[in-house]
Amino acid sequence: MSKVRFSVNVPVYNAEKYLRECIDSVLNQTFTDFELLLVDDGSKDSSGAICDEYAKKDSRVRVFHNENQGSFATRVFSVNHAQGEYCAFCDADDYFDAEYLERANEMIEEEGCDMLVYRHEPVVKGERQYIRPYWDDKRVFTGEGKKEFYTAMVMTYAFNSLNIKFAKTELFTNDTLDADRYSFVKNGDDFLQSLYPVFNAEKIVFVPECYYNYRINSESLTQKVNHDIYKSLLAVWSVTWHEYLDGTDILGENTKQTFALRSARSTMNIIKLIAQSDSITDEEKIEIFHNIHNHDFYRDFIEPNLVKSDLEKKWQFVYELFSRHSYKLLLSTVRMLTKIKK
């Protein structure tokens, strides 16, 4: 197959309900110089057969069937088989607007960038919900100016998703992060796979337009609270610090303190999600809190570098209880805060 402009990577796992809409939205693009990689990650429903069906009808579709590896390893596999100049991504329960690839190609031609970032909007019960963009106008980041984008990506959730990014394929294939080692990461995997491309792109362009529809699906992995969510996110923060931030001033003069605060906020959010979960017993929750406290990244980085007064007031007391192993009182406190907010 000759070189194409875009490789659209779609990891597929038990997605039969929405998969056809996803595939059709890619194949019906107004820009046609692309390939579509469908990587069946050991689906147990009819997803694999649907992928094969489309491959027989359209030569742009390439299908791979693998044993279940998880979304991170599946995306790594996919980009390593990509033949396009740029990689784009779509989850199997989401869909593109018809002009997405055409607009991306126009912007890449105009700016000569090796990474292009858009935004997405959630779709709830078939209705797209407007979310104000992080920046209201187009931004171009090069040289020292890239620190502004790095900070926005690391310190907020605005640019976590791979699905709003177009990047040269080599920015993914040159990443040496061990996919097998991090195959357990189910939360934050988009961010993890974005790190190398973002930090190694020479020119990043942000456009505050939306052509990507992110379906809020209560059945998807991202909508479930699992016992090991802390393992995923603390592993992601650990890679971010040790591989990209340590020894730099990317987040300002106090990069270490600033990132400890970011990691602590994330940890507090995990604790809140676990505490609010109806599917986890109190005994299991306490065990999870104990495991978080003993996690090497929490123990060796967050705890010694966090300035507690920098935390929002609502979290300072929770953090104090957590650091003192007062887990039962912590559960009661989070539940009380949740009721007050409601």
N, C-alpha and C positions, 0 to 999 in steps of 0.2 A: 504494500500500500504506500503511495507517495505521500510526501509531507503535506499536512493540512494545517489550516490556521489554528483551529481549536480542537482540543480533546476534552469532551465533556464526560466527566467521571461520575458514575452513579453507583454507589454501593447498594446492594439489594439484599434485604433480609425480611422474609415474610411480609411482603408489601403488596400482595395481590389486590387489595382494596383500592389503592390509588396508583398503582404502577403504570397502568395504561395512560392515565392522564399525564403523568410525569413524562413518559417516553414520547407521547404525542406532542407535548409542548416543546420538546427539543427538536424532534424531526420536522415540525412545522415552522421552524424559524425562517424569517425572511432572508437571513444570511445562511448560505448552504455549505460553505467550505469548512466542514468539521467532521469529526468522527464521534461516535457515542459508544463509550465503554460501559457495559453493564456487567458488574461483577457480583454474581450470585454467591452470597456468603453462607452457603449451606442452608438455604431456605427449606422449610418443611411444608410450605403451601405450594400454590401453583406459580409462584413468582419465576422460578427457573424456566418453566415451560413458556410463560409469557415472553421472557427475554428471547428464547430461541425462536419463537414465532415472529418477532420483529426482525431478528437477524436474517431470517429467510426472505423477508419482504424488502429489506433496505440494506444495501451494501455498506452503508456508513456505520451500521451497528456491528459491534464486536462483543461477543459474550464469553465470559469465563465462569466456570463453576468450581468453587472451592469448598473445602471443609470450613466450618464456622471458625472465624478468626477474630471477629469483632470489627467495628467500624474503622478504627485507626489502622490496623494492619491491612484491611481491605482497601482503604484509600491509598496506602503506600504501594500495595500490589498494583493498583490501577494506574497510578502515575508512572510506575516503572515500566508499564506496557504502553504508555501513551506515545503517539507518533505525531502529535500536533506541536506547533511552536509554543502555544500557550495552553495551560490547563484551566478548565472551569469545572465547577462541581454542582451537583444537585442531589439532594436527598430523595429517596424513592417515593416519599409521600408529599413532596413539594412540586412546584412547576414554574416554568419560565413564562414571562410575557413573550409574545411572538417576535418582537424586535430586539430582544436582549443581546444576542450575539452581534447583530448588525450595529447596534449602538456601541458596543464594546470595541468592535473592530475599527469603527470610525474614530473613537477616542484614542486608541492605540496608535493609529496612523497619524493622528494630529499631534500627539504628545511624544511619541517615540518612547513610551514608558515600558518598563519590564514588569510592573505590577499596577493593576487597576483595581480600585475598590469602589463598590457601590454600597447600597444599603438594601435591606429587605424589610418587608412589612408582614405582620402576622395575618393569617386568614382564619377567622373564627366563624364556624358554621356557614362557610361559603362567602363571608363578607370580609373584604380586606380592610384592615385597621391602620389608619394613618399614624405613623410615628415620626416625630420631628427629627431630622438628621442631626448628627453631632456637629457638623458645620453646615451652614446654609448655602455656601458657595463652593465652587470647585477649588481644590487645593492641590498644589504640586510640591512634593517633598524631595529634596536632594541634599547631599552633603550633610552639614550640621543640622539643617532644617528637618532632617528625618527624625530627630529626637522628639519633635512635637508629635509625630504620628506614633512613635514607639510608646511615648507616655500615654497617649490616648488609648492605645491598644491594651497596655498592661494595666492601667489604672481604672479602666471602665470595662463594660461589657459590650460596647458599641461595635467592636471590630473582631469579636471572637470567631465568628462563623467563617468557614472556608467558602461557603456558598456565595458570598458577596465579593470574592476575590478572583481576579484573573491574574495569572503570573506565568512567566516563561517556564516551560516544563523543566528546564535544567535547574531552576531554583528549588524544585522538589526532589529531583533525582540526585542532586549533589548532597542532599541532607544525609548524614551518616548516622542519625539516631536509630538505634536498634528497634525495629518494629516489633520483633518477638518479645523483647524485654518489656515493652509498654503495651502489649496487646490487651492487658487487663483494663486499660483506661477507657472508660465508657462515658465519663463526664469530663469535658474539657479537651477532648481529643481533637476537635477542630482547632482550638487555640494551640495545642501542642504541635500540630502539623503546620501551622501558620508561622511558627517562630523562625525557622531557618529562612524561608522565602522573604518574610518581612524584613528581617535584620540583614539580609544580604542583597536585597533589591537596590539598585543604584538610583532608580527614580520611581517614586510611588505617586500615583494620581488618585485623588478621591473626588468622586462626582456624587452630589447629593440627590441622585435619581434612583428610582426603584423599579426594577424589572423582575425581581425575584419574589415569589409568593411562598411564605413559610407557613405551612399548615400547622395549627395548634392541634395536635392529635394526642388525645389522652392515653392512647395505647402505645405511643412511641416510647423508646428508652429514656429520652430526655425528660419525659413527664412523670417518670417513676422515681421514687426515693428508694434507693437500695442500701443495704447494710454497708457496702464497701465504697460508697461515694467519696468518703474522706481519703481513701487510698488513691483514687484517681486524681482528685484535685491537688492534694499535697504533693503527689509525684509531678504533676504539671508545674506547680510553683517551684519545686526543687530544680527541675530542668531549666526553667526560666531564669532562676537566680544563678545557678552554677555555670550554665553555658552561655548566658547572654548579658547578665547585669553585673555580676561580681567584678569589682575592680573598675567599674565605669562610673560616669556621672550622668548617665542617660536620664535618670529621674531627678536630676538636680544634685546639689552639693551633698545632700543627705540621702543618697540613693538607697543605702542599706536600711535606714530607718523608714523611709517612704515605702519600700517594698515589704518590709515587715508589717507595716500597717495594712497594706493591701492584702497580704496573706492572712493576717489576723481577721480582717473583715470577712474574707471568704470562709475562714474557719468558723467564725461566729454564725455565718449564714448556714453552713452545714449543720452545726449544732441545732439551730432553730428548725431546720427541715426535719432532722432526726427526731427532735423533741415533739414536733407537731404530728408526726406520722402515726396513723392508726394501724399500720400493718406491722409495727415493731413493738414488742413488749418493753416495759420499763426496764426489766432486767437486761434485755438486749441493748437498750439505749445506753445504759450505764456502762456496759462492756465496751460499746463503741466509743464513748467519751474517754474511757480509760485508754483505749488503743490510740485515739487521737493524741492524747497527752503524751504517750510514749513513742509516737512516730518521730523518727530521727529529724525530719525537717522542722516539725513543730518544736521539738526539744532543743535542737542545736541552732536553729535560726530565728524562728518567730519569737519564742519566749525571751531569749536574751537581748533581742534587738528592738522589741516593741516598746514604745513610750506609751504607757497605758492611758495617759491623759489625752492622747491624740484620738482615741476611740470615741465614737459618739456616746453621749451620756447613757443612752438606753442600753448600750452594750458593755459599759464599764463594769457594772455590777455583775452581769452575766459572766464576763471574762474573769472577774475576781473569784467568783464561785468555781468556775472551771479550773483556774490555776490552783485552787485550794482543794480540789477533788471533792467539792461539795455537790455531788451530782444530783442527788435527790432534790435538794433545794433549787438547783439549777433548773431541773425539769418543771418544778412548780412555778418558778419565776418566768420562764419562757411562756408557759401556758397562760399565766396572768397577763403578760404583755400582749399576747395574741388576742385575748378577750378584750383588753382595753382598746386595741387597734380596731377590732370589729365594732 
